[in-house]
Amino acid sequence: MKQGKERFVALPKETKDLILMYRIEHKLSYRAIEKRLGVSRETARLHCIENIPEEKAKVTKKHIKNVKNNVVTKTKRPLPQYNSVRDYDFLQYIRIVFKWAVKKHPELNRAKIEMLLYLYPKGAFTFSDFHKYYKTIGIYQNKALAEFLKDGYIRVWKPRTGRTAKLFALTEKTKDLCDTMHKYCTGVKTLPLDVTNPLVADKEVRINRYYVNMIKDMNKRKKVAN
């Protein structure tokens, strides 16, 4: 990986001028500048530090600390990262969560789990609702729904009456699965590292060790704010 200045792409002059205008005249936050111009907050912040004396003074003061022997030293400022900064990372470990779900429920594959996740926020749904999304997965919609019913992931919520279509709903075990996956992805809940996790229990498969290492990284994340 390239280090230092070679890592970064210079901003166009027009973008630089807009950053300074939004910061000085409109008093916009770096987050607001990011949304308007499509540059990262870190990019906007660094440009303002270089060109606005007040911003530079704040940073200089912040990065000077007193050590126990009363010698004043400056901390090393990290290299700026010219990438988008996001306040969420729930898709970062999506593969790990899907792998856990498939391992935990071997009768399901990733496509079927995606189908259940699609239905999860719907509540009651018709066959047409099911069919509309399942067309993106496979061509045997009738058999697929029958399999979900047989395996206990979907149930009939209301039989067909007159012109009213039959309504289906997810079962409790499906809702628990979807809810758990959501919590694992957002960091609200951590994946277990004991034998209750099939990825941990199945040590014979080498790749499972790599998944376990990633789970350890997942579990270090800060819990998201509600």
C-alpha positions as CSV (number, residue, x, y, z in Angstrom):
1,M,0.0,0.0,0.0
2,K,1.3,3.5,-0.8
3,Q,2.1,5.7,2.1
4,G,2.1,9.4,2.6
5,K,0.8,11.9,0.1
6,E,0.8,9.4,-2.8
7,R,-2.2,7.7,-1.2
8,F,-4.5,10.7,-1.7
9,V,-6.2,12.3,-4.6
10,A,-6.2,16.1,-4.7
11,L,-9.6,17.8,-4.5
12,P,-10.7,20.1,-7.4
13,K,-10.4,23.8,-6.6
14,E,-14.1,24.3,-6.9
15,T,-14.7,21.6,-4.2
16,K,-12.1,23.2,-1.9
17,D,-13.7,26.6,-2.2
18,L,-17.1,25.1,-1.4
19,I,-15.8,23.4,1.7
20,L,-14.4,26.6,3.0
21,M,-17.5,28.6,2.1
22,Y,-19.8,26.1,3.9
23,R,-17.6,26.0,6.9
24,I,-16.9,29.7,7.3
25,E,-20.0,31.4,6.0
26,H,-22.7,28.8,6.6
27,K,-21.1,27.3,9.8
28,L,-21.9,23.8,8.5
29,S,-20.6,20.7,10.3
30,Y,-18.3,18.3,8.6
31,R,-21.1,15.8,8.4
32,A,-23.3,18.3,6.5
33,I,-20.5,19.1,4.2
34,E,-20.0,15.4,3.5
35,K,-23.7,15.1,2.5
36,R,-23.6,18.1,0.2
37,L,-20.3,17.5,-1.6
38,G,-19.8,13.8,-1.4
39,V,-16.4,14.1,0.2
40,S,-15.6,12.4,3.5
41,R,-15.8,14.3,6.8
42,E,-12.1,13.7,7.3
43,T,-11.3,15.2,4.0
44,A,-13.3,18.3,4.7
45,R,-11.8,18.6,8.2
46,L,-8.2,18.4,7.0
47,H,-8.8,21.0,4.3
48,C,-10.3,23.4,6.8
49,I,-7.4,22.8,9.3
50,E,-5.0,23.8,6.5
51,N,-6.8,26.9,5.4
52,I,-8.7,28.3,8.4
53,P,-6.5,29.6,11.2
54,E,-9.2,29.0,13.9
55,E,-9.5,25.4,13.0
56,K,-5.8,24.9,13.0
57,A,-5.5,26.5,16.4
58,K,-8.1,24.1,17.8
59,V,-6.3,21.1,16.5
60,T,-2.9,22.3,17.7
61,K,-4.2,22.8,21.2
62,K,-5.9,19.4,21.2
63,H,-2.8,17.5,20.1
64,I,-0.5,19.0,22.8
65,K,-0.5,17.2,26.1
66,N,1.5,17.4,29.3
67,V,3.4,14.4,30.4
68,K,4.1,13.5,34.0
69,N,7.6,15.0,33.9
70,N,6.1,18.3,32.7
71,V,7.7,18.1,29.3
72,V,5.4,19.3,26.7
73,T,5.2,17.0,23.7
74,K,3.1,16.8,20.6
75,T,1.3,13.6,19.7
76,K,1.7,12.1,16.3
77,R,-1.3,12.9,14.1
78,P,-2.6,9.9,12.2
79,L,-2.6,9.8,8.4
80,P,-5.8,11.2,7.0
81,Q,-8.1,8.6,5.4
82,Y,-9.8,9.8,2.3
83,N,-12.7,7.4,2.4
84,S,-16.3,7.7,3.3
85,V,-17.0,7.6,7.0
86,R,-20.2,6.0,8.1
87,D,-21.9,5.8,11.5
88,Y,-23.0,2.3,11.0
89,D,-21.4,-1.0,10.0
90,F,-24.2,-3.6,10.1
91,L,-23.3,-4.9,6.7
92,Q,-19.6,-5.4,7.5
93,Y,-20.0,-8.9,8.9
94,I,-23.1,-10.0,6.9
95,R,-21.3,-13.0,5.5
96,I,-20.4,-14.2,8.9
97,V,-24.0,-13.9,10.2
98,F,-25.4,-15.7,7.1
99,K,-22.8,-18.5,7.6
100,W,-23.9,-18.9,11.2
101,A,-27.6,-19.0,10.1
102,V,-27.0,-21.7,7.4
103,K,-24.9,-23.8,9.8
104,K,-27.5,-23.5,12.5
105,H,-30.4,-24.3,10.1
106,P,-28.9,-26.8,7.6
107,E,-32.3,-27.2,5.9
108,L,-32.1,-23.6,4.8
109,N,-29.6,-22.0,2.3
110,R,-28.7,-18.4,1.9
111,A,-31.4,-17.7,-0.7
112,K,-34.1,-19.1,1.5
113,I,-32.9,-17.1,4.5
114,E,-32.9,-14.0,2.4
115,M,-36.5,-14.8,1.5
116,L,-37.5,-15.1,5.2
117,L,-35.7,-11.8,6.0
118,Y,-37.7,-10.1,3.2
119,L,-40.9,-11.4,4.7
120,Y,-39.9,-10.6,8.3
121,P,-41.2,-7.0,8.4
122,K,-44.3,-7.7,6.4
123,G,-46.5,-9.4,9.1
124,A,-49.2,-11.3,7.2
125,F,-48.6,-11.7,3.5
126,T,-50.3,-13.3,0.4
127,F,-48.9,-15.9,-2.0
128,S,-48.5,-13.0,-4.5
129,D,-46.2,-11.2,-2.0
130,F,-44.2,-14.4,-1.6
131,H,-44.1,-15.0,-5.3
132,K,-43.0,-11.4,-6.2
133,Y,-39.7,-11.7,-4.3
134,Y,-39.1,-15.4,-4.8
135,K,-38.9,-14.9,-8.6
136,T,-35.5,-13.4,-7.9
137,I,-34.4,-16.6,-6.2
138,G,-35.9,-19.5,-8.2
139,I,-38.6,-20.7,-10.5
140,Y,-40.4,-23.2,-8.3
141,Q,-42.4,-20.9,-6.1
142,N,-45.2,-23.4,-5.3
143,K,-42.8,-26.0,-4.1
144,A,-40.8,-23.4,-2.2
145,L,-43.7,-22.2,-0.2
146,A,-44.8,-25.7,0.5
147,E,-41.4,-26.5,1.8
148,F,-41.4,-23.5,4.1
149,L,-44.8,-24.6,5.4
150,K,-43.6,-28.2,5.9
151,D,-40.4,-27.2,7.7
152,G,-42.3,-24.9,10.0
153,Y,-40.9,-21.6,8.9
154,I,-44.2,-20.2,7.5
155,R,-47.7,-20.9,8.6
156,V,-51.2,-20.2,7.3
157,W,-52.4,-17.2,9.2
158,K,-55.9,-16.9,7.7
159,P,-57.6,-19.3,5.3
160,R,-59.1,-18.0,2.0
161,T,-62.6,-16.7,2.4
162,G,-64.6,-15.7,-0.6
163,R,-62.6,-13.2,-2.6
164,T,-60.1,-12.7,0.3
165,A,-56.8,-14.3,-0.5
166,K,-55.2,-16.8,1.9
167,L,-52.8,-15.1,4.3
168,F,-49.5,-16.5,5.6
169,A,-47.2,-15.4,8.4
170,L,-43.8,-16.4,9.7
171,T,-43.7,-18.8,12.6
172,E,-42.1,-17.9,16.0
173,K,-38.9,-19.8,15.2
174,T,-38.5,-17.9,12.0
175,K,-39.1,-14.6,13.8
176,D,-36.5,-15.6,16.3
177,L,-34.0,-16.4,13.6
178,C,-34.5,-13.1,11.8
179,D,-34.5,-11.1,15.0
180,T,-31.2,-12.7,16.1
181,M,-29.6,-12.1,12.7
182,H,-30.5,-8.4,12.9
183,K,-29.0,-8.2,16.4
184,Y,-25.8,-9.9,15.4
185,C,-25.4,-7.6,12.3
186,T,-25.9,-4.4,14.4
187,G,-23.8,-5.6,17.3
188,V,-26.7,-5.5,19.8
189,K,-26.1,-9.1,20.4
190,T,-22.7,-11.0,20.2
191,L,-22.3,-14.3,18.5
192,P,-21.4,-17.0,21.0
193,L,-17.9,-18.5,21.0
194,D,-18.8,-21.8,22.7
195,V,-20.2,-25.1,21.4
196,T,-23.7,-23.7,21.0
197,N,-22.3,-22.0,17.9
198,P,-22.1,-24.7,15.2
199,L,-19.1,-22.9,13.6
200,V,-17.2,-23.2,16.8
201,A,-18.3,-26.8,17.5
202,D,-17.4,-28.1,14.0
203,K,-13.6,-27.8,14.3
204,E,-12.9,-30.4,11.6
205,V,-13.7,-27.9,8.9
206,R,-10.7,-25.6,8.5
207,I,-12.5,-22.6,7.2
208,N,-14.7,-22.5,10.3
209,R,-11.6,-21.4,12.3
210,Y,-11.4,-18.3,10.1
211,Y,-15.0,-17.6,10.7
212,V,-14.4,-17.9,14.5
213,N,-11.6,-15.4,14.2
214,M,-13.9,-13.0,12.4
215,I,-16.6,-13.5,15.1
216,K,-14.0,-12.4,17.7
217,D,-13.5,-9.2,15.8
218,M,-17.3,-8.8,15.5
219,N,-17.8,-9.1,19.2
220,K,-15.3,-6.3,19.9
221,R,-17.6,-3.7,18.2
222,K,-19.3,-1.1,20.3
223,K,-23.0,-1.7,20.8
224,V,-25.1,0.5,18.6
225,A,-27.2,3.2,20.2
226,N,-30.9,2.6,20.4
